[in-house]
Every structure is written in structure tokens, then in C-alpha cells.
């Protein structure tokens, strides 16, 4: 059987690879092709949108983790599934304003995933030393997986545009959902 930490690491790698692919896709989309001369209010909006997920995540995710049996794991799986769905929608909306709420949902789900992963990790290790080592392993894995997800997204973005890069994210998030 697959050990719980191994399952977590695989899920985490898929999630990080999907995030890397989304970052590449957004870099080549409407999201970053806005006029710089009119960008001041957009910078403020961007900062608000990156902080706002925490206000959504905190009151919803914390209680769900505490109340549901296996809540952290289910939230991780659900987050990956929702991000796969959002990435699928982003393919069709990569050059429209619908991209913004979809990207926001991605941010919220990503923050929820991170909170749930942090709550779940102590349940799959047996000591404080293992917790520190496992956390370090997951951090390194995140960096490697983001590059692994971003590399094909970069190539496909050059060949077919940002929507192809989002397609890579769909695959990674779907894989993370299944591995969870």
C-alpha cells in the first residue's frame, strides 16, 4: 500500500505543477497584458485580490478541517478538483474578463489547499523531527514540481498560446485530485 506521506507528496507535486502551469499561462494572457499607463488602480486591485483569499479561506477552511473527519485531506482533494475545473474554464476564457474571477477562484483554492496541507502533514508523520524533515521535502518538491509543470506549459504556450498552457494545468490538477 502507499504510505500516507507518499500520497501527500504526490498530491502536493501535482498541485505545485498545476500552479506552475497556471503561472505560465497567466503570464501570456490578458491578465498581464493590460496597459501600464492605467495600471495604478490595477496594482491595488491585484494586491487586494491576493490578500482577499485569506479572508475567504480562514473562516471557511479552519472549521471544516476541525469538524469533518479527514477534513484536511478532503479539502486538499476538493481544492485540486475545483482548480482543475477552473483551469478547464480558463481555457475558453483566457482572453476575456471572465479570466479574472476564475483566477481569483484559483487563488482562493490554492490558499485553502495550503492551509489544509499544513493541517494534514502532522497526521502522516510520527515525530517532530519527521515533521520538520517532511516539511522540507515538500518545499523542495514544490520547487521541482513547479518547474516540471511550467516547462511543458511554456513550450505549449509558445506553440499554441496561453490556453494550451492552461490545458497542462488541467492535467496536473486532475492528477493531483486522483492521487489525493
N, CA, C and O atoms as a DFTB+ gen file, in Angstrom:
720 C
 N C O
     1  1       0.829      -1.183       0.000
     2  2       0.000       0.000       0.000
     3  2       0.880       1.256       0.000
     4  3       2.047       1.213       0.389
     5  1       0.310       2.340      -0.432
     6  2       1.029       3.612      -0.484
     7  2       0.976       4.275       0.890
     8  3      -0.095       4.412       1.480
     9  1       2.122       4.678       1.387
    10  2       2.205       5.352       2.681
    11  2       1.507       6.717       2.607
    12  3       1.518       7.355       1.554
    13  1       0.905       7.167       3.703
    14  2       0.196       8.456       3.689
    15  2       1.067       9.645       3.262
    16  3       0.606      10.511       2.518
    17  1       2.341       9.691       3.735
    18  2       3.190      10.809       3.327
    19  2       3.480      10.756       1.830
    20  3       3.535      11.798       1.176
    21  1       3.665       9.565       1.284
    22  2       3.912       9.428      -0.148
    23  2       2.707       9.921      -0.938
    24  3       2.865      10.609      -1.947
    25  1       1.507       9.576      -0.488
    26  2       0.290      10.049      -1.150
    27  2       0.206      11.574      -1.080
    28  3      -0.144      12.233      -2.059
    29  1       0.533      12.125       0.095
    30  2       0.543      13.577       0.253
    31  2       1.577      14.212      -0.677
    32  3       1.285      15.209      -1.337
    33  1       2.768      13.649      -0.733
    34  2       3.831      14.206      -1.582
    35  2       3.428      14.175      -3.056
    36  3       3.677      15.135      -3.784
    37  1       2.817      13.096      -3.495
    38  2       2.368      13.012      -4.892
    39  2       1.292      14.050      -5.191
    40  3       1.327      14.720      -6.223
    41  1       0.345      14.172      -4.280
    42  2      -0.716      15.166      -4.445
    43  2      -0.120      16.566      -4.472
    44  3      -0.488      17.399      -5.300
    45  1       0.796      16.804      -3.564
    46  2       1.432      18.117      -3.481
    47  2       2.229      18.435      -4.748
    48  3       2.214      19.570      -5.224
    49  1       2.912      17.449      -5.284
    50  2       3.670      17.652      -6.519
    51  2       2.729      18.004      -7.673
    52  3       3.017      18.910      -8.455
    53  1       1.614      17.295      -7.780
    54  2       0.642      17.604      -8.833
    55  2       0.062      18.996      -8.680
    56  3      -0.123      19.711      -9.665
    57  1      -0.224      19.379      -7.451
    58  2      -0.767      20.709      -7.182
    59  2       0.247      21.794      -7.547
    60  3      -0.104      22.783      -8.191
    61  1       1.491      21.611      -7.140
    62  2       2.533      22.596      -7.435
    63  2       2.808      22.678      -8.936
    64  3       3.037      23.764      -9.469
    65  1       2.786      21.539      -9.613
    66  2       2.992      21.534     -11.070
    67  2       1.848      22.278     -11.761
    68  3       2.076      23.033     -12.707
    69  1       0.625      22.065     -11.290
    70  2      -0.518      22.796     -11.845
    71  2      -0.390      24.289     -11.615
    72  3      -0.682      25.086     -12.506
    73  1       0.047      24.671     -10.420
    74  2       0.257      26.091     -10.125
    75  2       1.323      26.691     -11.042
    76  3       1.184      27.822     -11.506
    77  1       2.380      25.933     -11.298
    78  2       3.431      26.402     -12.212
    79  2       2.899      26.611     -13.620
    80  3       3.239      27.594     -14.279
    81  1       2.064      25.686     -14.080
    82  2       1.473      25.806     -15.414
    83  2       0.528      27.002     -15.494
    84  3       0.501      27.706     -16.503
    85  1      -0.245      27.232     -14.434
    86  2      -1.158      28.386     -14.412
    87  2      -0.353      29.685     -14.450
    88  3      -0.723      30.621     -15.158
    89  1       0.737      29.745     -13.699
    90  2       1.570      30.951     -13.695
    91  2       2.086      31.257     -15.103
    92  3       2.086      32.412     -15.528
    93  1       2.518      30.240     -15.813
    94  2       2.994      30.429     -17.195
    95  2       1.843      30.893     -18.081
    96  3       2.007      31.806     -18.890
    97  1       0.689      30.269     -17.929
    98  2      -0.469      30.632     -18.743
    99  2      -0.889      32.078     -18.502
   100  3      -1.171      32.814     -19.447
   101  1      -0.930      32.483     -17.234
   102  2      -1.343      33.850     -16.924
   103  2      -0.339      34.873     -17.433
   104  3      -0.715      35.984     -17.807
   105  1       0.937      34.500     -17.448
   106  2       1.964      35.413     -17.951
   107  2       1.744      35.725     -19.431
   108  3       2.135      36.796     -19.898
   109  1       1.133      34.818     -20.166
   110  2       0.895      35.031     -21.589
   111  2      -0.551      35.357     -21.904
   112  3      -0.997      35.141     -23.031
   113  1      -1.288      35.869     -20.941
   114  2      -2.723      36.102     -21.136
   115  2      -3.079      37.566     -20.924
   116  3      -2.208      38.410     -20.712
   117  1      -4.350      37.843     -20.984
   118  2      -4.910      39.165     -20.718
   119  2      -4.527      39.652     -19.326
   120  3      -4.420      40.856     -19.095
   121  1      -4.321      38.729     -18.408
   122  2      -4.032      39.053     -17.009
   123  2      -2.849      40.006     -16.883
   124  3      -2.879      40.915     -16.053
   125  1      -1.803      39.814     -17.696
   126  2      -0.611      40.654     -17.622
   127  2      -0.399      41.491     -18.876
   128  3       0.678      42.063     -19.045
   129  1      -1.382      41.582     -19.751
   130  2      -1.212      42.384     -20.958
   131  2      -2.025      43.667     -20.902
   132  3      -2.442      44.193     -21.934
   133  1      -2.247      44.164     -19.701
   134  2      -3.008      45.396     -19.520
   135  2      -2.098      46.606     -19.728
   136  3      -0.882      46.512     -19.560
   137  1      -2.686      47.728     -20.089
   138  2      -1.968      48.970     -20.328
   139  2      -1.304      49.468     -19.041
   140  3      -1.975      49.657     -18.026
   141  1       0.009      49.678     -19.086
   142  2       0.744      50.089     -17.889
   143  2       0.418      51.515     -17.452
   144  3       0.483      51.817     -16.261
   145  1       0.071      52.389     -18.380
   146  2      -0.220      53.777     -18.009
   147  2      -1.481      53.877     -17.154
   148  3      -1.634      54.825     -16.384
   149  1      -2.369      52.921     -17.282
   150  2      -3.602      52.918     -16.490
   151  2      -3.570      51.827     -15.424
   152  3      -4.616      51.367     -14.967
   153  1      -2.375      51.420     -15.033
   154  2      -2.243      50.238     -14.186
   155  2      -2.231      50.513     -12.692
   156  3      -2.279      49.561     -11.914
   157  1      -2.169      51.754     -12.252
   158  2      -2.062      52.011     -10.811
   159  2      -3.193      51.386     -10.024
   160  3      -2.946      50.672      -9.052
   161  1      -4.426      51.637     -10.423
   162  2      -5.550      51.067      -9.688
   163  2      -5.577      49.556      -9.843
   164  3      -6.097      48.855      -8.974
   165  1      -5.023      49.044     -10.940
   166  2      -4.987      47.594     -11.148
   167  2      -3.967      46.933     -10.213
   168  3      -4.156      45.799      -9.773
   169  1      -2.891      47.657      -9.919
   170  2      -1.906      47.132      -8.970
   171  2      -2.550      47.013      -7.589
   172  3      -2.376      46.007      -6.901
   173  1      -3.289      48.040      -7.194
   174  2      -4.003      47.994      -5.919
   175  2      -5.013      46.847      -5.928
   176  3      -5.119      46.096      -4.959
   177  1      -5.755      46.721      -7.031
   178  2      -6.724      45.633      -7.157
   179  2      -6.024      44.276      -7.071
   180  3      -6.533      43.360      -6.425
   181  1      -4.864      44.140      -7.715
   182  2      -4.112      42.892      -7.665
   183  2      -3.717      42.565      -6.223
   184  3      -3.860      41.424      -5.782
   185  1      -3.224      43.561      -5.497
   186  2      -2.829      43.338      -4.103
   187  2      -4.026      42.937      -3.247
   188  3      -3.925      42.042      -2.407
   189  1      -5.157      43.601      -3.463
   190  2      -6.369      43.246      -2.721
   191  2      -6.777      41.809      -3.055
   192  3      -7.126      41.031      -2.167
   193  1      -6.727      41.467      -4.345
   194  2      -7.139      40.125      -4.757
   195  2      -6.205      39.034      -4.251
   196  3      -6.633      37.896      -4.058
   197  1      -4.934      39.367      -4.036
   198  2      -4.036      38.345      -3.499
   199  2      -4.186      38.184      -1.993
   200  3      -3.877      37.121      -1.455
   201  1      -4.653      39.214      -1.308
   202  2      -4.884      39.116       0.130
   203  2      -6.293      38.635       0.463
   204  3      -6.505      38.002       1.497
   205  1      -7.245      38.928      -0.399
   206  2      -8.636      38.570      -0.159
   207  2      -8.864      37.067       0.037
   208  3      -9.712      36.690       0.846
   209  1      -8.136      36.195      -0.676
   210  2      -8.365      34.763      -0.433
   211  2      -8.203      34.352       1.018
   212  3      -8.883      33.436       1.482
   213  1      -7.308      35.020       1.744
   214  2      -7.135      34.679       3.153
   215  2      -8.386      34.989       3.957
   216  3      -8.701      34.278       4.911
   217  1      -9.105      36.046       3.581
   218  2     -10.332      36.379       4.303
   219  2     -11.445      35.395       3.981
   220  3     -12.355      35.199       4.786
   221  1     -11.378      34.782       2.817
   222  2     -12.367      33.769       2.443
   223  2     -11.995      32.426       3.071
   224  3     -12.851      31.703       3.580
   225  1     -10.709      32.111       3.023
   226  2     -10.233      30.804       3.459
   227  2     -10.344      30.627       4.972
   228  3     -10.835      29.601       5.442
   229  1      -9.899      31.603       5.722
   230  2      -9.822      31.450       7.182
   231  2     -11.146      31.053       7.828
   232  3     -11.177      30.072       8.572
   233  1     -12.243      31.775       7.575
   234  2     -13.479      31.399       8.269
   235  2     -14.129      30.125       7.739
   236  3     -14.956      29.534       8.433
   237  1     -13.783      29.689       6.545
   238  2     -14.420      28.508       5.962
   239  2     -13.599      27.237       6.136
   240  3     -14.129      26.195       6.520
   241  1     -12.308      27.329       5.853
   242  2     -11.460      26.141       5.835
   243  2     -11.161      25.634       7.250
   244  3     -11.249      24.434       7.511
   245  1     -10.812      26.539       8.155
   246  2     -10.470      26.125       9.520
   247  2     -11.543      25.289      10.174
   248  3     -11.253      24.184      10.633
   249  1     -12.794      25.778      10.237
   250  2     -13.855      24.971      10.852
   251  2     -14.115      23.645      10.122
   252  3     -14.416      22.634      10.757
   253  1     -13.999      23.653       8.798
   254  2     -14.223      22.406       8.046
   255  2     -13.154      21.377       8.382
   256  3     -13.446      20.188       8.512
   257  1     -11.924      21.834       8.520
   258  2     -10.837      20.922       8.886
   259  2     -11.098      20.330      10.264
   260  3     -10.887      19.138      10.487
   261  1     -11.555      21.164      11.179
   262  2     -11.780      20.712      12.557
   263  2     -12.996      19.806      12.702
   264  3     -12.970      18.876      13.508
   265  1     -14.042      20.051      11.954
   266  2     -15.307      19.327      12.151
   267  2     -15.427      18.046      11.347
   268  3     -16.021      17.077      11.819
   269  1     -14.879      18.021      10.154
   270  2     -15.024      16.851       9.293
   271  2     -13.958      15.812       9.605
   272  3     -12.794      16.145       9.826
   273  1     -14.364      14.574       9.620
   274  2     -13.381      13.501       9.774
   275  2     -12.567      13.439       8.483
   276  3     -13.133      13.279       7.402
   277  1     -11.261      13.562       8.588
   278  2     -10.417      13.616       7.400
   279  2     -10.607      14.918       6.634
   280  3     -10.359      14.970       5.430
   281  1     -11.047      15.977       7.324
   282  2     -11.390      17.246       6.689
   283  2     -10.257      17.849       5.880
   284  3     -10.476      18.329       4.769
   285  1      -9.047      17.829       6.424
   286  2      -7.914      18.425       5.716
   287  2      -7.670      17.706       4.394
   288  3      -7.437      18.343       3.367
   289  1      -7.723      16.398       4.423
   290  2      -7.489      15.623       3.191
   291  2      -8.579      15.907       2.165
   292  3      -8.291      16.085       0.981
   293  1      -9.835      15.950       2.620
   294  2     -10.935      16.207       1.684
   295  2     -10.876      17.615       1.112
   296  3     -11.235      17.834      -0.045
   297  1     -10.425      18.563       1.915
   298  2     -10.284      19.929       1.414
   299  2      -9.162      19.996       0.384
   300  3      -9.286      20.698      -0.620
   301  1      -8.077      19.281       0.619
   302  2      -6.995      19.233      -0.372
   303  2      -7.494      18.651      -1.685
   304  3      -7.242      19.209      -2.753
   305  1      -8.195      17.539      -1.608
   306  2      -8.720      16.893      -2.812
   307  2      -9.727      17.809      -3.515
   308  3      -9.683      17.977      -4.734
   309  1     -10.628      18.395      -2.733
   310  2     -11.622      19.292      -3.303
   311  2     -10.995      20.509      -3.952
   312  3     -11.441      20.954      -5.009
   313  1      -9.961      21.049      -3.322
   314  2      -9.261      22.199      -3.879
   315  2      -8.634      21.854      -5.230
   316  3      -8.726      22.635      -6.177
   317  1      -8.008      20.706      -5.315
   318  2      -7.403      20.289      -6.582
   319  2      -8.484      20.085      -7.652
   320  3      -8.290      20.453      -8.811
   321  1      -9.601      19.508      -7.265
   322  2     -10.694      19.282      -8.218
   323  2     -11.270      20.607      -8.716
   324  3     -11.514      20.767      -9.912
   325  1     -11.486      21.545      -7.814
   326  2     -12.021      22.850      -8.215
   327  2     -11.023      23.580      -9.101
   328  3     -11.414      24.224     -10.075
   329  1      -9.741      23.487      -8.776
   330  2      -8.731      24.139      -9.622
   331  2      -8.660      23.490     -10.993
   332  3      -8.409      24.180     -11.981
   333  1      -8.876      22.172     -11.083
   334  2      -8.936      21.525     -12.403
   335  2     -10.116      22.080     -13.200
   336  3      -9.985      22.374     -14.388
   337  1     -11.261      22.221     -12.545
   338  2     -12.444      22.771     -13.204
   339  2     -12.217      24.219     -13.623
   340  3     -12.574      24.601     -14.737
   341  1     -11.630      25.027     -12.746
   342  2     -11.362      26.435     -13.078
   343  2     -10.389      26.531     -14.245
   344  3     -10.565      27.365     -15.133
   345  1      -9.373      25.691     -14.249
   346  2      -8.414      25.700     -15.360
   347  2      -9.113      25.324     -16.663
   348  3      -8.825      25.894     -17.716
   349  1     -10.016      24.377     -16.589
   350  2     -10.783      23.997     -17.779
   351  2     -11.601      25.184     -18.295
   352  3     -11.660      25.424     -19.501
   353  1     -12.225      25.915     -17.386
   354  2     -12.984      27.104     -17.777
   355  2     -12.066      28.200     -18.306
   356  3     -12.431      28.922     -19.234
   357  1     -10.883      28.325     -17.724
   358  2      -9.941      29.353     -18.156
   359  2      -9.489      29.151     -19.600
   360  3      -9.150      30.117     -20.283
   361  1      -9.482      27.914     -20.065
   362  2      -9.092      27.656     -21.456
   363  2      -9.981      28.459     -22.401
   364  3      -9.498      29.078     -23.348
   365  1     -11.269      28.441     -22.136
   366  2     -12.214      29.147     -23.008
   367  2     -12.227      30.653     -22.748
   368  3     -12.654      31.421     -23.610
   369  1     -11.770      31.084     -21.585
   370  2     -11.894      32.491     -21.201
   371  2     -10.554      33.201     -21.055
   372  3     -10.483      34.251     -20.417
   373  1      -9.496      32.649     -21.630
   374  2      -8.149      33.169     -21.402
   375  2      -7.998      34.621     -21.861
   376  3      -7.170      35.353     -21.317
   377  1      -8.782      35.047     -22.851
   378  2      -8.693      36.417     -23.362
   379  2      -9.944      37.232     -23.089
   380  3     -10.231      38.195     -23.800
   381  1     -10.696      36.841     -22.048
   382  2     -11.903      37.587     -21.687
   383  2     -11.819      38.005     -20.221
   384  3     -10.942      37.555     -19.484
   385  1     -12.723      38.854     -19.819
   386  2     -12.728      39.300     -18.428
   387  2     -13.169      38.210     -17.456
   388  3     -12.975      38.349     -16.249
   389  1     -13.755      37.135     -17.959
   390  2     -14.113      36.008     -17.087
   391  2     -12.868      35.344     -16.489
   392  3     -12.949      34.622     -15.496
   393  1     -11.731      35.601     -17.108
   394  2     -10.475      35.056     -16.586
   395  2     -10.213      35.536     -15.158
   396  3      -9.662      34.785     -14.353
   397  1     -10.595      36.768     -14.830
   398  2     -10.289      37.329     -13.520
   399  2     -10.993      36.605     -12.374
   400  3     -10.328      36.249     -11.401
   401  1     -12.305      36.372     -12.439
   402  2     -12.910      35.609     -11.334
   403  2     -12.419      34.165     -11.284
   404  3     -12.342      33.571     -10.208
   405  1     -12.091      33.605     -12.430
   406  2     -11.566      32.230     -12.439
   407  2     -10.178      32.189     -11.797
   408  3      -9.866      31.273     -11.036
   409  1      -9.349      33.186     -12.110
   410  2      -8.021      33.262     -11.495
   411  2      -8.144      33.516      -9.992
   412  3      -7.369      32.978      -9.201
   413  1      -9.122      34.337      -9.603
   414  2      -9.361      34.585      -8.181
   415  2      -9.763      33.290      -7.472
   416  3      -9.282      33.001      -6.376
   417  1     -10.637      32.521      -8.097
   418  2     -11.040      31.235      -7.514
   419  2      -9.834      30.319      -7.381
   420  3      -9.700      29.598      -6.392
   421  1      -8.958      30.347      -8.376
   422  2      -7.714      29.565      -8.290
   423  2      -6.905      29.984      -7.067
   424  3      -6.393      29.136      -6.337
   425  1      -6.790      31.305      -6.844
   426  2      -6.048      31.794      -5.679
   427  2      -6.671      31.319      -4.374
   428  3      -5.968      30.850      -3.479
   429  1      -7.987      31.440      -4.269
   430  2      -8.685      31.024      -3.048
   431  2      -8.478      29.531      -2.810
   432  3      -8.161      29.114      -1.696
   433  1      -8.657      28.732      -3.853
   434  2      -8.494      27.282      -3.710
   435  2      -7.047      26.917      -3.388
   436  3      -6.795      25.982      -2.629
   437  1      -6.095      27.655      -3.966
   438  2      -4.685      27.414      -3.665
   439  2      -4.357      27.703      -2.211
   440  3      -3.618      26.956      -1.571
   441  1      -4.914      28.798      -1.693
   442  2      -4.697      29.128      -0.276
   443  2      -5.361      28.068       0.615
   444  3      -4.788      27.647       1.619
   445  1      -6.551      27.649       0.245
   446  2      -7.234      26.600       1.000
   447  2      -6.440      25.309       1.008
   448  3      -6.350      24.626       2.028
   449  1      -5.860      24.981      -0.147
   450  2      -5.027      23.789      -0.243
   451  2      -3.842      23.894       0.722
   452  3      -3.538      22.942       1.441
   453  1      -3.178      25.052       0.735
   454  2      -2.000      25.235       1.587
   455  2      -2.355      25.088       3.071
   456  3      -1.620      24.465       3.837
   457  1      -3.485      25.668       3.461
   458  2      -3.924      25.555       4.857
   459  2      -4.206      24.091       5.198
   460  3      -3.772      23.590       6.236
   461  1      -4.933      23.418       4.317
   462  2      -5.280      22.011       4.563
   463  2      -4.037      21.126       4.585
   464  3      -3.936      20.219       5.411
   465  1      -3.091      21.386       3.681
   466  2      -1.855      20.602       3.662
   467  2      -1.093      20.777       4.964
   468  3      -0.560      19.813       5.514
   469  1      -1.043      22.007       5.454
   470  2      -0.339      22.263       6.720
   471  2      -1.023      21.569       7.896
   472  3      -0.358      21.149       8.843
   473  1      -2.334      21.451       7.836
   474  2      -3.061      20.747       8.899
   475  2      -2.931      19.233       8.751
   476  3      -2.950      18.511       9.748
   477  1      -2.800      18.752       7.531
   478  2      -2.761      17.309       7.274
   479  2      -1.376      16.708       7.536
   480  3      -1.268      15.578       8.013
   481  1      -0.330      17.457       7.227
   482  2       1.032      16.920       7.337
   483  2       1.339      16.310       8.704
   484  3       1.905      15.218       8.744
   485  1       1.001      16.947       9.823
   486  2       1.324      16.328      11.118
   487  2       0.632      14.984      11.354
   488  3       1.072      14.208      12.202
   489  1      -0.430      14.702      10.626
   490  2      -1.128      13.427      10.811
   491  2      -0.459      12.265      10.082
   492  3      -0.802      11.107      10.318
   493  1       0.500      12.567       9.193
   494  2       1.134      11.494       8.420
   495  2       2.579      11.245       8.838
   496  3       3.278      10.441       8.221
   497  1       3.029      11.939       9.892
   498  2       4.374      11.709      10.426
   499  2       4.250      11.315      11.889
   500  3       3.193      11.476      12.498
   501  1       5.335      10.798      12.445
   502  2       5.269      10.240      13.792
   503  2       6.039      11.026      14.850
   504  3       5.925      10.733      16.040
   505  1       6.827      12.029      14.427
   506  2       7.607      12.776      15.415
   507  2       7.845      14.196      14.912
   508  3       7.611      14.507      13.744
   509  1       8.310      15.042      15.810
   510  2       8.624      16.416      15.438
   511  2       9.760      16.461      14.418
   512  3       9.749      17.288      13.506
   513  1      10.737      15.573      14.573
   514  2      11.855      15.534      13.632
   515  2      11.366      15.156      12.238
   516  3      11.794      15.743      11.244
   517  1      10.469      14.173      12.167
   518  2       9.893      13.784      10.873
   519  2       9.073      14.923      10.280
   520  3       9.063      15.116       9.064
   521  1       8.396      15.667      11.122
   522  2       7.592      16.787      10.645
   523  2       8.472      17.837       9.982
   524  3       8.143      18.330       8.903
   525  1       9.573      18.178      10.611
   526  2      10.499      19.162      10.051
   527  2      11.089      18.642       8.745
   528  3      11.134      19.367       7.751
   529  1      11.538      17.394       8.743
   530  2      12.132      16.805       7.542
   531  2      11.100      16.713       6.409
   532  3      11.408      17.004       5.254
   533  1       9.890      16.310       6.751
   534  2       8.839      16.174       5.733
   535  2       8.440      17.521       5.161
   536  3       8.193      17.642       3.961
   537  1       8.378      18.524       6.005
   538  2       8.063      19.872       5.534
   539  2       9.128      20.356       4.562
   540  3       8.810      20.970       3.544
   541  1      10.386      20.083       4.872
   542  2      11.486      20.457       3.987
   543  2      11.401      19.719       2.654
   544  3      11.613      20.303       1.591
   545  1      11.090      18.435       2.730
   546  2      10.956      17.648       1.500
   547  2       9.839      18.203       0.617
   548  3       9.988      18.286      -0.602
   549  1       8.730      18.578       1.231
   550  2       7.614      19.124       0.456
   551  2       7.966      20.474      -0.157
   552  3       7.512      20.786      -1.258
   553  1       8.765      21.277       0.535
   554  2       9.183      22.567      -0.010
   555  2      10.061      22.382      -1.250
   556  3       9.869      23.058      -2.260
   557  1      11.021      21.465      -1.165
   558  2      11.878      21.175      -2.318
   559  2      11.041      20.587      -3.452
   560  3      11.204      20.958      -4.615
   561  1      10.161      19.681      -3.105
   562  2       9.283      19.067      -4.102
   563  2       8.432      20.113      -4.813
   564  3       8.211      20.010      -6.019
   565  1       7.957      21.107      -4.090
   566  2       7.160      22.184      -4.695
   567  2       7.940      22.902      -5.781
   568  3       7.428      23.142      -6.875
   569  1       9.185      23.242      -5.468
   570  2      10.012      23.963      -6.433
   571  2      10.263      23.124      -7.684
   572  3      10.133      23.613      -8.806
   573  1      10.620      21.874      -7.483
   574  2      10.887      20.987      -8.623
   575  2       9.616      20.758      -9.439
   576  3       9.648      20.795     -10.669
   577  1       8.509      20.523      -8.758
   578  2       7.246      20.250      -9.454
   579  2       6.737      21.473     -10.203
   580  3       6.166      21.334     -11.284
   581  1       6.931      22.667      -9.653
   582  2       6.501      23.884     -10.350
   583  2       7.264      24.040     -11.671
   584  3       6.694      24.442     -12.685
   585  1       8.545      23.720     -11.643
   586  2       9.335      23.753     -12.880
   587  2       8.863      22.655     -13.835
   588  3       8.747      22.874     -15.041
   589  1       8.592      21.478     -13.280
   590  2       8.114      20.363     -14.106
   591  2       6.759      20.679     -14.739
   592  3       6.491      20.256     -15.864
   593  1       5.921      21.401     -14.045
   594  2       4.634      21.800     -14.606
   595  2       4.761      22.980     -15.549
   596  3       4.038      23.078     -16.540
   597  1       5.697      23.884     -15.230
   598  2       5.881      25.074     -16.048
   599  2       6.591      24.826     -17.362
   600  3       6.343      25.533     -18.339
   601  1       7.470      23.836     -17.405
   602  2       8.244      23.570     -18.625
   603  2       7.350      23.195     -19.813
   604  3       7.441      23.834     -20.861
   605  1       6.486      22.173     -19.680
   606  2       5.619      21.868     -20.828
   607  2       4.617      22.993     -21.091
   608  3       4.224      23.219     -22.235
   609  1       4.206      23.695     -20.040
   610  2       3.281      24.815     -20.233
   611  2       3.945      25.922     -21.045
   612  3       3.303      26.547     -21.889
   613  1       5.223      26.166     -20.792
   614  2       5.960      27.177     -21.546
   615  2       6.050      26.785     -23.019
   616  3       5.789      27.601     -23.904
   617  1       6.416      25.549     -23.270
   618  2       6.528      25.067     -24.644
   619  2       5.186      25.146     -25.364
   620  3       5.106      25.649     -26.484
   621  1       4.136      24.650     -24.721
   622  2       2.817      24.663     -25.347
   623  2       2.267      26.082     -25.486
   624  3       1.518      26.358     -26.423
   625  1       2.620      26.970     -24.586
   626  2       2.214      28.367     -24.691
   627  2       2.838      29.011     -25.924
   628  3       2.184      29.778     -26.630
   629  1       4.087      28.699     -26.174
   630  2       4.774      29.220     -27.371
   631  2       4.155      28.648     -28.643
   632  3       4.031      29.349     -29.648
   633  1       3.768      27.381     -28.599
   634  2       3.210      26.725     -29.786
   635  2       1.756      27.098     -30.049
   636  3       1.373      27.331     -31.196
   637  1       0.945      27.156     -28.997
   638  2      -0.486      27.336     -29.219
   639  2      -1.146      28.439     -28.420
   640  3      -2.350      28.659     -28.549
   641  1      -0.378      29.138     -27.594
   642  2      -0.954      30.221     -26.803
   643  2      -1.196      29.827     -25.358
   644  3      -0.993      28.681     -24.957
   645  1      -1.635      30.810     -24.592
   646  2      -1.821      30.637     -23.144
   647  2      -2.852      29.560     -22.813
   648  3      -2.728      28.882     -21.793
   649  1      -3.861      29.394     -23.655
   650  2      -4.883      28.386     -23.356
   651  2      -4.299      26.975     -23.365
   652  3      -4.768      26.105     -22.632
   653  1      -3.294      26.750     -24.178
   654  2      -2.654      25.433     -24.169
   655  2      -1.910      25.208     -22.853
   656  3      -1.894      24.097     -22.322
   657  1      -1.299      26.265     -22.336
   658  2      -0.598      26.152     -21.049
   659  2      -1.591      25.835     -19.937
   660  3      -1.283      25.068     -19.025
   661  1      -2.789      26.428     -20.012
   662  2      -3.805      26.129     -19.005
   663  2      -4.239      24.664     -19.122
   664  3      -4.578      24.034     -18.120
   665  1      -4.227      24.131     -20.328
   666  2      -4.542      22.715     -20.520
   667  2      -3.597      21.816     -19.747
   668  3      -4.003      20.781     -19.218
   669  1      -2.334      22.214     -19.683
   670  2      -1.356      21.468     -18.874
   671  2      -1.770      21.499     -17.402
   672  3      -1.673      20.492     -16.700
   673  1      -2.230      22.661     -16.943
   674  2      -2.672      22.788     -15.553
   675  2      -3.865      21.881     -15.267
   676  3      -3.945      21.280     -14.196
   677  1      -4.786      21.780     -16.216
   678  2      -5.946      20.890     -16.040
   679  2      -5.466      19.475     -15.746
   680  3      -5.952      18.818     -14.825
   681  1      -4.505      19.016     -16.542
   682  2      -3.983      17.654     -16.376
   683  2      -3.336      17.481     -15.006
   684  3      -3.575      16.480     -14.330
   685  1      -2.518      18.450     -14.589
   686  2      -1.837      18.335     -13.297
   687  2      -2.816      18.366     -12.132
   688  3      -2.701      17.567     -11.202
   689  1      -3.777      19.284     -12.175
   690  2      -4.734      19.352     -11.074
   691  2      -5.637      18.118     -11.025
   692  3      -5.990      17.645      -9.944
   693  1      -6.001      17.608     -12.177
   694  2      -6.796      16.368     -12.216
   695  2      -5.981      15.212     -11.633
   696  3      -6.502      14.407     -10.861
   697  1      -4.716      15.133     -12.000
   698  2      -3.847      14.076     -11.461
   699  2      -3.710      14.208      -9.939
   700  3      -3.746      13.213      -9.216
   701  1      -3.552      15.449      -9.465
   702  2      -3.436      15.680      -8.016
   703  2      -4.710      15.252      -7.308
   704  3      -4.652      14.694      -6.212
   705  1      -5.870      15.510      -7.925
   706  2      -7.147      15.098      -7.343
   707  2      -7.207      13.587      -7.193
   708  3      -7.606      13.075      -6.146
   709  1      -6.816      12.886      -8.226
   710  2      -6.845      11.416      -8.193
   711  2      -5.828      10.868      -7.185
   712  3      -6.115       9.917      -6.458
   713  1      -4.645      11.474      -7.151
   714  2      -3.619      10.990      -6.229
   715  2      -3.972      11.265      -4.763
   716  3      -3.504      10.566      -3.865
   717  1      -4.799      12.288      -4.531
   718  2      -5.209      12.629      -3.168
   719  2      -6.056      11.539      -2.566
   720  3      -6.492      11.658      -1.420
